[in-house]
């Protein structure tokens, strides 16, 4: 092979400007160009609207899969600022939809990310063959259109408005996504999850793609984690403990809050779902703290009431967890996730805080409900 053939210098480096990098390597920004990537597209647009509801600026979010293949995300908030700088400190509409990082959240306990990328709506714009934005704000209705991330019309006042809110509709670019389609069930699972983890959130999801076969679901759960446990146990046997033990509290030591709900079923495998800042996790200090707290409280109660023979060793966590359904959700200002997928929470202070909260609340329930407590302990002791 000649030297000319293998020569490599600065002239061979290709620099992609603006959103060209997104279109060149979409998987780096939304995970894939399959159905999974399409789901993240919806989540990235929904993020801003969801947080408008959680901050009290809007009452609900409506997502519609339209007959022509588009996705419409609407909220009844104050409307995205119109001017370039954003008259309330946030980015203006065109900045939000065309600049990387403009839609990034605060990343503290109050910021909810529907997806797991958090790259902002401009990425969705870049990967869409078309996007339209409509803002109702201060008595006026404004509209603008984009193609593949670029504004093709100026922001135009389209008449008066009696309401307020933001509606963004986008159509995926078939050149990038091919024949991939949105999964209604996949979207519903995540939006349901968010509503279960955030009591004040109301989301509707409607599928109008198939004539005569429209689907719609509305998600709102005032019971929070308690409703989540009930949802997980909907198809399960009658619980050994008919009560769901649940609580929510703040602990300054972890600079955040913990919400937990759990109950024992008659039988079956342990079923624990954990979340950090509304993100699903596969483990971490919050889940370990929950297990520690349950074990400590059950063992202490069983020893004090002589429900555990003196000759027996302490109950191991695996036995205590049999038939247990639980939801463990923490929201902290400075989450420390381990790994690029953010599926494992590493905040050391969280473990001790969750353990103490669970131990206290479960211990109180056991003491106030001796008959039910005895049934739970007996099942655990008999294994």
Kinemage of the C-alpha trace (Angstrom):
@kinemage 1
@onewidth
@group {chain A} dominant
@subgroup {mainchain}
@vectorlist {calphas} color= white
{ca unk a 1} P 0.000 0.000 0.000
{ca unk a 2} L 1.465 3.377 -0.989
{ca unk a 3} L 2.210 6.147 1.492
{ca unk a 4} L -0.322 8.321 -0.326
{ca unk a 5} L -3.059 5.769 0.290
{ca unk a 6} L -2.530 5.716 4.057
{ca unk a 7} L -1.749 9.416 4.563
{ca unk a 8} L -4.071 11.039 7.115
{ca unk a 9} L -3.955 14.695 8.161
{ca unk a 10} L -6.230 17.557 9.163
{ca unk a 11} L -7.675 17.759 5.670
{ca unk a 12} L -9.439 14.439 6.302
{ca unk a 13} L -11.324 15.698 9.359
{ca unk a 14} L -14.955 16.533 8.709
{ca unk a 15} L -16.494 19.158 10.965
{ca unk a 16} L -20.273 19.047 11.159
{ca unk a 17} L -21.915 22.388 11.964
{ca unk a 18} L -25.133 23.010 13.906
{ca unk a 19} L -27.692 20.233 13.676
{ca unk a 20} L -25.884 18.451 10.826
{ca unk a 21} L -24.239 16.234 13.447
{ca unk a 22} L -27.670 15.164 14.712
{ca unk a 23} L -28.819 14.109 11.265
{ca unk a 24} L -25.522 12.371 10.553
{ca unk a 25} L -25.489 10.334 13.797
{ca unk a 26} L -29.072 10.312 15.160
{ca unk a 27} L -28.445 7.288 17.374
{ca unk a 28} L -26.012 9.309 19.487
{ca unk a 29} L -28.830 11.667 20.444
{ca unk a 30} L -31.995 9.542 20.673
{ca unk a 31} L -30.597 6.033 21.066
{ca unk a 32} L -31.656 4.518 17.747
{ca unk a 33} L -33.637 5.065 14.560
{ca unk a 34} L -36.085 2.285 15.461
{ca unk a 35} L -39.333 2.536 17.431
{ca unk a 36} L -37.266 3.192 20.556
{ca unk a 37} L -35.813 6.308 18.981
{ca unk a 38} L -39.248 7.517 17.887
{ca unk a 39} L -40.448 7.176 21.468
{ca unk a 40} L -37.608 9.398 22.642
{ca unk a 41} L -38.606 11.972 20.044
{ca unk a 42} L -42.043 12.230 21.675
{ca unk a 43} L -40.518 12.381 25.169
{ca unk a 44} L -38.132 15.194 24.229
{ca unk a 45} L -41.027 17.352 23.045
{ca unk a 46} L -43.212 16.412 26.010
{ca unk a 47} L -40.557 17.278 28.631
{ca unk a 48} L -41.195 21.021 28.620
{ca unk a 49} L -44.977 20.577 28.765
{ca unk a 50} L -44.763 18.048 31.617
{ca unk a 51} L -42.663 20.430 33.677
{ca unk a 52} L -45.098 23.269 33.002
{ca unk a 53} L -47.769 21.175 34.729
{ca unk a 54} L -45.536 20.187 37.643
{ca unk a 55} L -44.578 23.802 38.315
{ca unk a 56} L -48.242 24.814 38.352
{ca unk a 57} L -48.151 26.792 35.112
{ca unk a 58} L -50.396 24.359 33.212
{ca unk a 59} L -53.097 21.846 34.110
{ca unk a 60} L -52.445 19.042 31.620
{ca unk a 61} L -50.528 17.696 28.631
{ca unk a 62} L -52.283 16.213 25.579
{ca unk a 63} L -50.382 14.005 23.121
{ca unk a 64} L -52.002 12.894 19.864
{ca unk a 65} L -50.722 10.520 17.182
{ca unk a 66} L -52.353 12.060 14.111
{ca unk a 67} L -53.797 10.277 11.040
{ca unk a 68} L -51.044 11.669 8.773
{ca unk a 69} L -48.204 10.250 10.889
{ca unk a 70} L -47.525 13.334 12.970
{ca unk a 71} L -47.269 13.728 16.725
{ca unk a 72} L -48.989 16.676 18.391
{ca unk a 73} L -47.985 17.741 21.922
{ca unk a 74} L -50.107 20.469 23.527
{ca unk a 75} L -50.313 22.128 26.927
{ca unk a 76} L -52.396 24.936 28.387
{ca unk a 77} L -49.520 26.773 30.033
{ca unk a 78} L -48.571 30.429 29.515
{ca unk a 79} L -47.006 29.715 26.112
{ca unk a 80} L -43.339 29.649 25.165
{ca unk a 81} L -41.860 33.184 25.091
{ca unk a 82} L -41.954 34.760 21.647
{ca unk a 83} L -38.983 37.123 21.760
{ca unk a 84} L -35.477 35.845 21.065
{ca unk a 85} L -34.142 36.121 24.607
{ca unk a 86} L -37.286 34.947 26.329
{ca unk a 87} L -39.051 37.582 28.397
{ca unk a 88} L -39.270 35.369 31.486
{ca unk a 89} L -35.705 34.128 31.497
{ca unk a 90} L -36.240 31.086 29.254
{ca unk a 91} L -35.384 30.698 25.582
{ca unk a 92} L -37.639 32.116 22.887
{ca unk a 93} L -39.525 29.773 20.567
{ca unk a 94} L -37.056 29.667 17.682
{ca unk a 95} L -34.086 29.379 20.036
{ca unk a 96} L -35.781 26.501 21.840
{ca unk a 97} L -36.409 24.604 18.610
{ca unk a 98} L -33.135 25.224 16.782
{ca unk a 99} L -30.286 25.454 19.313
{ca unk a 100} L -28.656 22.591 21.187
{ca unk a 101} L -29.002 22.818 24.950
{ca unk a 102} L -31.717 25.489 24.866
{ca unk a 103} L -34.314 23.054 26.180
{ca unk a 104} L -32.152 21.522 28.898
{ca unk a 105} L -33.813 21.368 32.303
{ca unk a 106} L -32.465 22.323 35.717
{ca unk a 107} L -31.420 18.745 36.541
{ca unk a 108} L -32.551 19.060 40.160
{ca unk a 109} L -35.367 17.246 41.967
{ca unk a 110} L -38.004 19.498 40.389
{ca unk a 111} L -36.994 18.709 36.805
{ca unk a 112} L -38.703 15.692 35.241
{ca unk a 113} L -37.326 14.102 32.089
{ca unk a 114} L -39.812 11.898 30.251
{ca unk a 115} L -37.078 10.240 28.208
{ca unk a 116} L -33.564 9.294 29.118
{ca unk a 117} L -31.570 11.467 26.728
{ca unk a 118} L -32.453 15.049 27.700
{ca unk a 119} L -31.057 16.510 24.492
{ca unk a 120} L -33.859 18.998 23.917
{ca unk a 121} L -36.532 19.680 21.276
{ca unk a 122} L -34.080 20.990 18.673
{ca unk a 123} L -32.902 17.406 18.111
{ca unk a 124} L -36.458 16.347 17.325
{ca unk a 125} L -36.749 19.284 14.933
{ca unk a 126} L -33.555 18.244 13.163
{ca unk a 127} L -34.844 14.684 12.709
{ca unk a 128} L -38.286 15.756 11.469
{ca unk a 129} L -39.225 16.357 7.872
{ca unk a 130} L -41.553 19.055 9.175
{ca unk a 131} L -42.452 20.748 12.453
{ca unk a 132} L -45.079 23.354 13.250
{ca unk a 133} L -45.275 25.419 16.424
{ca unk a 134} L -48.264 27.357 17.671
{ca unk a 135} L -48.116 29.616 20.718
{ca unk a 136} L -51.064 31.324 22.351
{ca unk a 137} L -49.772 34.056 24.593
{ca unk a 138} L -50.869 37.481 25.845
{ca unk a 139} L -54.021 37.494 23.737
{ca unk a 140} L -52.330 36.604 20.455
{ca unk a 141} L -51.738 33.415 18.453
{ca unk a 142} L -48.327 32.915 16.853
{ca unk a 143} L -47.240 30.240 14.352
{ca unk a 144} L -43.985 29.120 12.753
{ca unk a 145} L -42.909 26.218 10.525
{ca unk a 146} L -39.639 24.319 10.272
{ca unk a 147} L -38.105 21.769 7.930
{ca unk a 148} L -35.337 19.450 9.164
{ca unk a 149} L -34.418 21.809 11.974
{ca unk a 150} L -34.481 25.052 10.007
{ca unk a 151} L -37.181 27.739 10.240
{ca unk a 152} L -38.830 28.107 6.833
{ca unk a 153} L -41.306 30.816 7.857
{ca unk a 154} L -40.899 33.780 10.211
{ca unk a 155} L -42.697 33.740 13.522
{ca unk a 156} L -46.046 35.187 12.480
{ca unk a 157} L -48.964 36.569 14.454
{ca unk a 158} L -51.999 34.660 13.175
{ca unk a 159} L -54.777 36.436 15.037
{ca unk a 160} L -56.173 36.901 18.527
{ca unk a 161} L -56.380 34.198 21.164
{ca unk a 162} L -58.627 33.824 24.184
{ca unk a 163} L -56.493 31.141 25.809
{ca unk a 164} L -52.848 30.289 26.302
{ca unk a 165} L -50.547 27.374 25.663
{ca unk a 166} L -48.073 25.773 23.288
{ca unk a 167} L -48.735 23.170 20.596
{ca unk a 168} L -45.863 21.509 18.752
{ca unk a 169} L -46.499 19.004 15.959
{ca unk a 170} L -43.757 17.106 14.170
{ca unk a 171} L -43.496 14.485 11.434
{ca unk a 172} L -40.553 12.078 11.587
{ca unk a 173} L -38.144 12.134 8.653
{ca unk a 174} L -38.706 8.889 6.723
{ca unk a 175} L -35.205 9.214 5.246
{ca unk a 176} L -33.862 8.578 8.761
{ca unk a 177} L -36.490 6.362 10.400
{ca unk a 178} L -37.678 4.373 7.395
{ca unk a 179} L -40.885 2.490 8.163
{ca unk a 180} L -40.534 2.550 11.971
{ca unk a 181} L -43.807 3.375 13.737
{ca unk a 182} L -44.720 4.762 17.143
{ca unk a 183} L -45.865 2.232 19.734
{ca unk a 184} L -48.950 3.441 21.578
{ca unk a 185} L -48.327 0.971 24.390
{ca unk a 186} L -44.678 1.974 24.703
{ca unk a 187} L -45.607 5.639 25.037
{ca unk a 188} L -48.495 4.849 27.401
{ca unk a 189} L -46.230 2.860 29.736
{ca unk a 190} L -43.865 5.778 30.293
{ca unk a 191} L -46.525 8.483 30.559
{ca unk a 192} L -48.480 6.331 33.030
{ca unk a 193} L -45.300 5.852 35.025
{ca unk a 194} L -44.661 9.607 35.150
{ca unk a 195} L -48.213 10.307 36.308
{ca unk a 196} L -47.912 7.657 39.034
{ca unk a 197} L -44.667 9.195 40.274
{ca unk a 198} L -45.925 12.802 40.177
{ca unk a 199} L -49.333 13.329 41.767
{ca unk a 200} L -50.119 16.664 40.117
{ca unk a 201} L -49.505 15.453 36.581
{ca unk a 202} L -52.309 14.793 34.091
{ca unk a 203} L -51.473 13.413 30.652
{ca unk a 204} L -53.750 12.201 27.868
{ca unk a 205} L -52.556 10.040 24.979
{ca unk a 206} L -54.723 9.619 21.873
{ca unk a 207} L -54.061 7.503 18.778
{ca unk a 208} L -55.929 8.646 15.651
{ca unk a 209} L -53.757 6.827 13.112
{ca unk a 210} L -56.208 4.064 12.257
{ca unk a 211} L -59.725 5.002 11.063
{ca unk a 212} L -62.404 3.346 13.148
{ca unk a 213} L -59.887 2.141 15.734
{ca unk a 214} L -59.015 5.210 17.787
{ca unk a 215} L -57.441 4.659 21.217
{ca unk a 216} L -57.160 7.050 24.131
{ca unk a 217} L -55.923 6.907 27.715
{ca unk a 218} L -55.825 9.508 30.452
{ca unk a 219} L -53.250 9.295 33.222
{ca unk a 220} L -53.741 10.963 36.580
{ca unk a 221} L -53.097 9.307 39.940
{ca unk a 222} L -53.697 11.339 43.115
{ca unk a 223} L -52.525 8.403 45.241
{ca unk a 224} L -48.965 8.525 43.920
{ca unk a 225} L -46.839 5.518 44.877
{ca unk a 226} L -49.823 3.828 46.567
{ca unk a 227} L -51.649 3.853 43.233
{ca unk a 228} L -48.469 2.518 41.606
{ca unk a 229} L -48.418 -0.503 43.934
{ca unk a 230} L -52.105 -1.134 43.253
{ca unk a 231} L -51.403 -0.995 39.512
{ca unk a 232} L -48.543 -3.501 39.815
{ca unk a 233} L -50.710 -5.841 41.881
{ca unk a 234} L -53.813 -5.525 39.695
{ca unk a 235} L -53.410 -9.065 38.366
{ca unk a 236} L -51.890 -10.554 41.519
{ca unk a 237} L -53.438 -12.676 44.239
{ca unk a 238} L -55.096 -11.033 47.227
{ca unk a 239} L -52.369 -9.463 49.398
{ca unk a 240} L -51.546 -11.059 52.754
{ca unk a 241} L -51.662 -7.488 54.044
{ca unk a 242} L -54.652 -5.688 52.515
{ca unk a 243} L -53.089 -2.394 53.595
{ca unk a 244} L -50.571 -0.563 51.482
{ca unk a 245} L -47.927 0.984 53.707
{ca unk a 246} L -46.927 4.287 52.178
{ca unk a 247} L -45.398 7.626 53.043
{ca unk a 248} L -43.602 10.629 51.593
{ca unk a 249} L -41.133 12.778 53.495
{ca unk a 250} L -38.292 15.206 53.004
{ca unk a 251} L -34.844 14.739 54.498
{ca unk a 252} L -32.327 17.616 54.327
{ca unk a 253} L -29.460 15.149 54.816
{ca unk a 254} L -30.048 13.844 51.293
{ca unk a 255} L -31.293 17.199 49.947
{ca unk a 256} L -34.427 15.596 48.640
{ca unk a 257} L -37.576 13.612 49.242
{ca unk a 258} L -38.422 9.940 49.451
{ca unk a 259} L -41.775 8.372 48.592
{ca unk a 260} L -42.342 4.693 49.296
{ca unk a 261} L -45.330 2.361 49.087
{ca unk a 262} L -45.347 -1.398 49.579
{ca unk a 263} L -47.372 -4.424 50.676
{ca unk a 264} L -47.057 -8.187 50.856
{ca unk a 265} L -48.964 -10.496 48.543
{ca unk a 266} L -49.883 -14.036 49.504
{ca unk a 267} L -47.032 -15.477 47.464
{ca unk a 268} L -44.824 -14.831 44.502
{ca unk a 269} L -41.502 -13.257 43.728
{ca unk a 270} L -40.314 -9.963 45.128
{ca unk a 271} L -41.352 -7.086 42.894
{ca unk a 272} L -39.573 -3.799 43.633
{ca unk a 273} L -39.485 -0.880 41.226
{ca unk a 274} L -37.169 2.007 42.036
{ca unk a 275} L -36.861 5.503 40.608
{ca unk a 276} L -34.540 8.465 41.017
{ca unk a 277} L -35.868 11.854 39.897
{ca unk a 278} L -38.640 9.967 38.048
{ca unk a 279} L -36.098 7.885 36.097
{ca unk a 280} L -36.407 4.092 36.334
{ca unk a 281} L -33.375 2.533 38.024
{ca unk a 282} L -32.160 -1.032 38.323
{ca unk a 283} L -30.758 -0.411 41.792
{ca unk a 284} L -28.739 1.957 43.895
{ca unk a 285} L -28.555 3.467 47.351
{ca unk a 286} L -32.293 4.213 47.478
{ca unk a 287} L -33.220 0.581 46.827
{ca unk a 288} L -30.597 -0.712 49.250
{ca unk a 289} L -31.891 1.673 51.902
{ca unk a 290} L -35.421 0.361 51.401
{ca unk a 291} L -34.320 -3.255 51.816
{ca unk a 292} L -32.281 -2.337 54.895
{ca unk a 293} L -35.234 -0.533 56.473
{ca unk a 294} L -37.741 -3.318 55.855
{ca unk a 295} L -35.384 -5.982 57.209
{ca unk a 296} L -34.477 -3.968 60.318
{ca unk a 297} L -38.108 -3.195 61.178
{ca unk a 298} L -39.422 -6.741 60.611
{ca unk a 299} L -36.610 -8.369 62.604
{ca unk a 300} L -36.939 -5.898 65.477
{ca unk a 301} L -40.707 -6.400 65.686
{ca unk a 302} L -40.485 -10.193 65.394
{ca unk a 303} L -37.881 -10.404 68.183
{ca unk a 304} L -39.789 -8.065 70.494
{ca unk a 305} L -43.061 -10.024 70.090
{ca unk a 306} L -41.302 -13.391 70.196
{ca unk a 307} L -42.694 -14.247 66.771
{ca unk a 308} L -39.242 -15.430 65.772
{ca unk a 309} L -37.873 -18.349 67.826
{ca unk a 310} L -34.922 -17.307 69.958
{ca unk a 311} L -32.833 -20.099 68.449
{ca unk a 312} L -33.395 -18.834 64.906
{ca unk a 313} L -30.987 -16.432 63.252
{ca unk a 314} L -32.190 -13.118 61.915
{ca unk a 315} L -34.407 -13.261 58.852
{ca unk a 316} L -32.484 -12.620 55.679
{ca unk a 317} L -33.663 -9.968 53.242
{ca unk a 318} L -34.460 -12.567 50.562
{ca unk a 319} L -37.059 -14.235 52.799
{ca unk a 320} L -38.557 -10.918 53.859
{ca unk a 321} L -38.930 -9.894 50.229
{ca unk a 322} L -40.928 -12.906 49.069
{ca unk a 323} L -44.315 -11.720 47.824
{ca unk a 324} L -43.409 -8.073 48.412
{ca unk a 325} L -44.553 -5.392 45.958
{ca unk a 326} L -42.866 -2.010 46.407
{ca unk a 327} L -42.269 1.316 44.714
{ca unk a 328} L -39.299 3.368 45.917
{ca unk a 329} L -38.979 6.873 44.508
{ca unk a 330} L -36.455 9.504 45.551
{ca unk a 331} L -36.055 13.020 44.193
{ca unk a 332} L -32.759 14.696 45.020
{ca unk a 333} L -31.192 17.989 44.042
{ca unk a 334} L -27.821 16.485 43.138
{ca unk a 335} L -28.380 12.966 41.750
{ca unk a 336} L -25.181 10.952 41.309
{ca unk a 337} L -25.852 8.316 38.702
{ca unk a 338} L -23.315 5.583 38.034
{ca unk a 339} L -22.785 4.708 34.367
{ca unk a 340} L -23.827 6.434 31.165
{ca unk a 341} L -27.336 4.921 31.204
{ca unk a 342} L -28.147 6.511 34.604
{ca unk a 343} L -29.772 3.349 35.921
{ca unk a 344} L -27.935 3.123 39.248
{ca unk a 345} L -28.122 5.830 41.924
{ca unk a 346} L -24.942 6.343 43.906
{ca unk a 347} L -25.733 9.093 46.470
{ca unk a 348} L -24.321 7.695 49.722
{ca unk a 349} L -26.561 9.763 52.036
{ca unk a 350} L -29.694 8.405 50.386
{ca unk a 351} L -29.226 4.875 51.725
{ca unk a 352} L -29.230 5.856 55.402
{ca unk a 353} L -32.112 8.313 54.956
{ca unk a 354} L -34.363 5.834 53.151
{ca unk a 355} L -33.509 3.072 55.624
{ca unk a 356} L -34.485 5.185 58.622
{ca unk a 357} L -37.713 6.444 57.029
{ca unk a 358} L -38.818 2.932 56.034
{ca unk a 359} L -37.873 1.453 59.417
{ca unk a 360} L -39.856 4.125 61.276
{ca unk a 361} L -42.998 3.948 59.140
{ca unk a 362} L -43.099 0.154 58.870
{ca unk a 363} L -42.414 -0.200 62.603
{ca unk a 364} L -45.353 2.101 63.340
{ca unk a 365} L -47.649 0.111 61.053
{ca unk a 366} L -46.607 -3.205 62.598
{ca unk a 367} L -47.265 -1.853 66.078
{ca unk a 368} L -50.690 -0.442 65.171
{ca unk a 369} L -51.873 -3.566 63.306
{ca unk a 370} L -50.807 -6.586 65.420
{ca unk a 371} L -53.048 -9.144 63.712
{ca unk a 372} L -51.986 -8.174 60.209
{ca unk a 373} L -48.391 -7.846 61.328
{ca unk a 374} L -48.504 -11.386 62.799
{ca unk a 375} L -49.789 -12.755 59.488
{ca unk a 376} L -46.958 -11.105 57.579
{ca unk a 377} L -44.286 -12.247 60.051
{ca unk a 378} L -45.681 -15.804 60.173
{ca unk a 379} L -45.556 -16.114 56.408
{ca unk a 380} L -41.966 -14.845 56.382
{ca unk a 381} L -40.845 -17.137 59.217
{ca unk a 382} L -42.416 -20.193 57.610
{ca unk a 383} L -40.651 -19.224 54.405
